[in-house]
Amino acid sequence: MSQHYYVTQTDDGSMVQVLAGWDRPLGNFFLVVESLSELEDSEAHFIYTNLDDPEGGLSQRETFAYYNGVLENLGIQLPAAMVEALEEDRELDRGNHVQNWNPTMIALLTECRKRSDGTLEPDILSGVAHLPLTIRGIDKTSIAVLTSQTDWTHESLMDLLPQLEDEYGEQLSEGASLYLGNQLVGTTEL
Protein backbone atom coordinates (compact mmCIF):
# COMPACT_ATOMS: atom_id res chain seq x y z
CA MET A 1 0.00 0.00 0.00
CA SER A 2 1.17 3.53 -0.70
CA GLN A 3 0.90 6.18 2.00
CA HIS A 4 0.94 9.90 1.29
CA TYR A 5 0.92 12.31 4.26
CA TYR A 6 0.03 15.99 4.15
CA VAL A 7 -0.42 18.38 7.09
CA THR A 8 -2.43 21.52 6.37
CA GLN A 9 -5.07 23.90 7.65
CA THR A 10 -8.72 23.63 6.73
CA ASP A 11 -10.66 26.69 5.58
CA ASP A 12 -11.76 27.26 9.19
CA GLY A 13 -8.14 27.22 10.43
CA SER A 14 -8.07 23.74 12.00
CA MET A 15 -4.82 21.81 11.61
CA VAL A 16 -5.27 18.36 10.06
CA GLN A 17 -3.17 15.48 8.79
CA VAL A 18 -4.33 13.80 5.59
CA LEU A 19 -3.29 10.22 4.91
CA ALA A 20 -4.22 8.94 1.46
CA GLY A 21 -2.99 6.10 -0.66
CA TRP A 22 -3.52 3.11 -2.87
CA ASP A 23 -4.26 -0.18 -1.13
CA ARG A 24 -2.64 -2.70 -3.45
CA PRO A 25 -4.08 -5.88 -1.86
CA LEU A 26 -7.65 -4.51 -1.93
CA GLY A 27 -7.23 -2.55 -5.16
CA ASN A 28 -8.74 0.76 -4.02
CA PHE A 29 -7.88 4.24 -2.79
CA PHE A 30 -8.23 5.14 0.89
CA LEU A 31 -8.40 8.38 2.83
CA VAL A 32 -8.07 9.32 6.51
CA VAL A 33 -8.25 12.89 7.85
CA GLU A 34 -7.13 13.37 11.45
CA SER A 35 -7.50 16.56 13.47
CA LEU A 36 -4.27 17.85 14.96
CA SER A 37 -6.09 20.69 16.72
CA GLU A 38 -8.43 18.69 18.92
CA LEU A 39 -6.33 15.91 20.39
CA GLU A 40 -7.52 14.79 23.79
CA ASP A 41 -5.47 12.48 25.98
CA SER A 42 -3.20 11.76 22.99
CA GLU A 43 -6.05 9.99 21.20
CA ALA A 44 -6.59 10.58 17.52
CA HIS A 45 -9.64 12.54 16.47
CA PHE A 46 -10.66 11.37 13.03
CA ILE A 47 -12.61 13.85 10.95
CA TYR A 48 -13.00 11.36 8.11
CA THR A 49 -12.06 7.78 7.36
CA ASN A 50 -13.16 5.81 4.33
CA LEU A 51 -13.89 2.89 6.68
CA ASP A 52 -16.93 4.81 7.97
CA ASP A 53 -18.09 5.94 4.52
CA PRO A 54 -20.37 3.55 2.59
CA GLU A 55 -19.29 5.28 -0.65
CA GLY A 56 -15.57 5.00 0.18
CA GLY A 57 -13.12 2.16 0.18
CA LEU A 58 -13.73 -0.72 -2.21
CA SER A 59 -16.06 1.36 -4.40
CA GLN A 60 -13.22 3.82 -5.15
CA ARG A 61 -11.05 1.86 -7.55
CA GLU A 62 -10.82 4.03 -10.66
CA THR A 63 -9.77 7.55 -9.61
CA PHE A 64 -9.15 9.66 -6.53
CA ALA A 65 -11.90 12.11 -7.62
CA TYR A 66 -14.44 10.99 -5.00
CA TYR A 67 -11.96 11.69 -2.20
CA ASN A 68 -11.06 15.08 -3.70
CA GLY A 69 -14.75 15.92 -3.27
CA VAL A 70 -14.69 14.72 0.34
CA LEU A 71 -11.62 16.87 1.01
CA GLU A 72 -13.17 19.89 -0.69
CA ASN A 73 -16.23 19.54 1.56
CA LEU A 74 -13.86 19.54 4.55
CA GLY A 75 -12.11 22.71 3.32
CA ILE A 76 -8.91 20.87 2.35
CA GLN A 77 -7.00 21.04 -0.93
CA LEU A 78 -4.17 18.63 -1.64
CA PRO A 79 -1.15 19.62 -3.74
CA ALA A 80 -1.83 18.72 -7.38
CA ALA A 81 1.38 16.68 -7.49
CA MET A 82 0.13 14.55 -4.59
CA VAL A 83 -3.10 13.73 -6.42
CA GLU A 84 -1.09 12.88 -9.54
CA ALA A 85 1.17 10.59 -7.48
CA LEU A 86 -1.89 8.84 -6.02
CA GLU A 87 -3.27 8.23 -9.51
CA GLU A 88 0.16 6.92 -10.56
CA ASP A 89 0.15 4.57 -7.55
CA ARG A 90 -3.05 3.01 -8.92
CA GLU A 91 -1.69 2.79 -12.47
CA LEU A 92 1.49 1.08 -11.27
CA ASP A 93 -0.28 -0.85 -8.50
CA ARG A 94 2.40 0.57 -6.23
CA GLY A 95 2.91 -0.72 -2.71
CA ASN A 96 5.39 -0.11 0.11
CA HIS A 97 5.75 3.57 -0.67
CA VAL A 98 5.58 6.40 1.89
CA GLN A 99 5.83 10.09 1.03
CA ASN A 100 5.49 13.27 3.09
CA TRP A 101 4.11 16.14 0.99
CA ASN A 102 5.00 18.90 3.40
CA PRO A 103 8.11 20.34 1.80
CA THR A 104 9.34 21.97 4.95
CA MET A 105 9.60 21.04 8.58
CA ILE A 106 8.74 24.65 9.55
CA ALA A 107 5.08 25.62 9.57
CA LEU A 108 4.52 29.35 9.09
CA LEU A 109 1.68 31.04 10.96
CA THR A 110 1.71 34.15 8.77
CA GLU A 111 -0.82 33.38 6.06
CA CYS A 112 -4.05 35.37 6.44
CA ARG A 113 -6.75 32.84 5.61
CA LYS A 114 -10.41 33.47 5.07
CA ARG A 115 -12.59 32.34 7.96
CA SER A 116 -15.89 30.53 7.51
CA ASP A 117 -17.73 33.83 8.13
CA GLY A 118 -15.85 35.44 5.23
CA THR A 119 -13.54 37.64 7.33
CA LEU A 120 -9.76 37.35 7.18
CA GLU A 121 -7.58 36.20 10.05
CA PRO A 122 -5.52 38.99 11.63
CA ASP A 123 -2.20 39.83 9.99
CA ILE A 124 0.33 38.84 12.67
CA LEU A 125 3.11 40.53 10.67
CA SER A 126 1.54 43.95 11.17
CA GLY A 127 3.86 46.04 13.33
CA VAL A 128 6.70 43.46 13.38
CA ALA A 129 7.48 42.86 9.68
CA HIS A 130 10.48 45.22 9.85
CA LEU A 131 12.14 43.40 12.77
CA PRO A 132 14.94 40.83 12.47
CA LEU A 133 13.88 37.19 12.17
CA THR A 134 15.13 35.18 15.14
CA ILE A 135 15.28 31.40 15.09
CA ARG A 136 15.18 29.94 18.60
CA GLY A 137 15.72 26.36 19.63
CA ILE A 138 13.23 24.46 21.72
CA ASP A 139 15.22 25.59 24.78
CA LYS A 140 14.77 29.25 23.62
CA THR A 141 18.46 29.70 22.75
CA SER A 142 19.15 31.69 19.60
CA ILE A 143 20.10 29.63 16.55
CA ALA A 144 20.26 32.55 14.09
CA VAL A 145 19.17 36.14 13.55
CA LEU A 146 18.39 37.27 10.01
CA THR A 147 17.55 40.69 8.66
CA SER A 148 15.78 41.76 5.51
CA GLN A 149 16.24 44.94 3.48
CA THR A 150 12.44 45.06 3.09
CA ASP A 151 9.61 44.15 5.44
CA TRP A 152 9.06 40.41 5.90
CA THR A 153 5.97 39.00 4.17
CA HIS A 154 4.42 35.56 4.18
CA GLU A 155 5.88 35.03 0.70
CA SER A 156 9.41 36.16 1.63
CA LEU A 157 9.36 33.87 4.67
CA MET A 158 8.15 30.96 2.51
CA ASP A 159 10.97 31.63 0.04
CA LEU A 160 13.47 31.58 2.91
CA LEU A 161 12.42 28.19 4.36
CA PRO A 162 14.51 25.93 2.06
CA GLN A 163 17.64 27.98 2.86
CA LEU A 164 16.93 27.79 6.60
CA GLU A 165 16.52 24.04 6.41
CA ASP A 166 19.74 23.66 4.42
CA GLU A 167 21.76 25.79 6.83
CA TYR A 168 20.12 24.89 10.16
CA GLY A 169 18.48 21.52 9.46
CA GLU A 170 20.04 19.69 12.40
CA GLN A 171 18.99 22.34 14.93
CA LEU A 172 15.52 22.62 13.37
CA SER A 173 15.01 18.87 13.56
CA GLU A 174 15.40 19.13 17.35
CA GLY A 175 12.59 21.71 17.48
CA ALA A 176 12.63 25.44 16.82
CA SER A 177 10.46 28.51 16.44
CA LEU A 178 10.72 31.66 14.33
CA TYR A 179 10.03 35.08 15.83
CA LEU A 180 9.80 38.66 14.65
CA GLY A 181 10.32 40.52 17.91
CA ASN A 182 8.17 38.60 20.39
CA GLN A 183 5.67 37.53 17.71
CA LEU A 184 5.77 33.80 16.91
CA VAL A 185 5.63 33.48 13.10
CA GLY A 186 6.67 29.86 12.53
CA THR A 187 7.46 26.61 14.32
CA THR A 188 8.52 23.03 13.83
CA GLU A 189 6.27 22.00 16.73
CA LEU A 190 2.84 21.58 15.10
C-alpha positions in Angstrom: 0.0 0.0 0.0 1.2 3.5 -0.7 0.9 6.2 2.0 0.9 9.9 1.3 0.9 12.3 4.3 0.0 16.0 4.1 -0.4 18.4 7.1 -2.4 21.5 6.4 -5.1 23.9 7.6 -8.7 23.6 6.7 -10.7 26.7 5.6 -11.8 27.3 9.2 -8.1 27.2 10.4 -8.1 23.7 12.0 -4.8 21.8 11.6 -5.3 18.4 10.1 -3.2 15.5 8.8 -4.3 13.8 5.6 -3.3 10.2 4.9 -4.2 8.9 1.5 -3.0 6.1 -0.7 -3.5 3.1 -2.9 -4.3 -0.2 -1.1 -2.6 -2.7 -3.5 -4.1 -5.9 -1.9 -7.7 -4.5 -1.9 -7.2 -2.5 -5.2 -8.7 0.8 -4.0 -7.9 4.2 -2.8 -8.2 5.1 0.9 -8.4 8.4 2.8 -8.1 9.3 6.5 -8.2 12.9 7.8 -7.1 13.4 11.4 -7.5 16.6 13.5 -4.3 17.8 15.0 -6.1 20.7 16.7 -8.4 18.7 18.9 -6.3 15.9 20.4 -7.5 14.8 23.8 -5.5 12.5 26.0 -3.2 11.8 23.0 -6.0 10.0 21.2 -6.6 10.6 17.5 -9.6 12.5 16.5 -10.7 11.4 13.0 -12.6 13.9 11.0 -13.0 11.4 8.1 -12.1 7.8 7.4 -13.2 5.8 4.3 -13.9 2.9 6.7 -16.9 4.8 8.0 -18.1 5.9 4.5 -20.4 3.6 2.6 -19.3 5.3 -0.7 -15.6 5.0 0.2 -13.1 2.2 0.2 -13.7 -0.7 -2.2 -16.1 1.4 -4.4 -13.2 3.8 -5.1 -11.1 1.9 -7.6 -10.8 4.0 -10.7 -9.8 7.5 -9.6 -9.1 9.7 -6.5 -11.9 12.1 -7.6 -14.4 11.0 -5.0 -12.0 11.7 -2.2 -11.1 15.1 -3.7 -14.7 15.9 -3.3 -14.7 14.7 0.3 -11.6 16.9 1.0 -13.2 19.9 -0.7 -16.2 19.5 1.6 -13.9 19.5 4.5 -12.1 22.7 3.3 -8.9 20.9 2.4 -7.0 21.0 -0.9 -4.2 18.6 -1.6 -1.2 19.6 -3.7 -1.8 18.7 -7.4 1.4 16.7 -7.5 0.1 14.6 -4.6 -3.1 13.7 -6.4 -1.1 12.9 -9.5 1.2 10.6 -7.5 -1.9 8.8 -6.0 -3.3 8.2 -9.5 0.2 6.9 -10.6 0.1 4.6 -7.6 -3.0 3.0 -8.9 -1.7 2.8 -12.5 1.5 1.1 -11.3 -0.3 -0.8 -8.5 2.4 0.6 -6.2 2.9 -0.7 -2.7 5.4 -0.1 0.1 5.8 3.6 -0.7 5.6 6.4 1.9 5.8 10.1 1.0 5.5 13.3 3.1 4.1 16.1 1.0 5.0 18.9 3.4 8.1 20.3 1.8 9.3 22.0 5.0 9.6 21.0 8.6 8.7 24.6 9.5 5.1 25.6 9.6 4.5 29.3 9.1 1.7 31.0 11.0 1.7 34.2 8.8 -0.8 33.4 6.1 -4.1 35.4 6.4 -6.8 32.8 5.6 -10.4 33.5 5.1 -12.6 32.3 8.0 -15.9 30.5 7.5 -17.7 33.8 8.1 -15.9 35.4 5.2 -13.5 37.6 7.3 -9.8 37.3 7.2 -7.6 36.2 10.0 -5.5 39.0 11.6 -2.2 39.8 10.0 0.3 38.8 12.7 3.1 40.5 10.7 1.5 44.0 11.2 3.9 46.0 13.3 6.7 43.5 13.4 7.5 42.9 9.7 10.5 45.2 9.9 12.1 43.4 12.8 14.9 40.8 12.5 13.9 37.2 12.2 15.1 35.2 15.1 15.3 31.4 15.1 15.2 29.9 18.6 15.7 26.4 19.6 13.2 24.5 21.7 15.2 25.6 24.8 14.8 29.3 23.6 18.5 29.7 22.8 19.2 31.7 19.6 20.1 29.6 16.5 20.3 32.5 14.1 19.2 36.1 13.6 18.4 37.3 10.0 17.5 40.7 8.7 15.8 41.8 5.5 16.2 44.9 3.5 12.4 45.1 3.1 9.6 44.1 5.4 9.1 40.4 5.9 6.0 39.0 4.2 4.4 35.6 4.2 5.9 35.0 0.7 9.4 36.2 1.6 9.4 33.9 4.7 8.1 31.0 2.5 11.0 31.6 0.0 13.5 31.6 2.9 12.4 28.2 4.4 14.5 25.9 2.1 17.6 28.0 2.9 16.9 27.8 6.6 16.5 24.0 6.4 19.7 23.7 4.4 21.8 25.8 6.8 20.1 24.9 10.2 18.5 21.5 9.5 20.0 19.7 12.4 19.0 22.3 14.9 15.5 22.6 13.4 15.0 18.9 13.6 15.4 19.1 17.3 12.6 21.7 17.5 12.6 25.4 16.8 10.5 28.5 16.4 10.7 31.7 14.3 10.0 35.1 15.8 9.8 38.7 14.7 10.3 40.5 17.9 8.2 38.6 20.4 5.7 37.5 17.7 5.8 33.8 16.9 5.6 33.5 13.1 6.7 29.9 12.5 7.5 26.6 14.3 8.5 23.0 13.8 6.3 22.0 16.7 2.8 21.6 15.1 
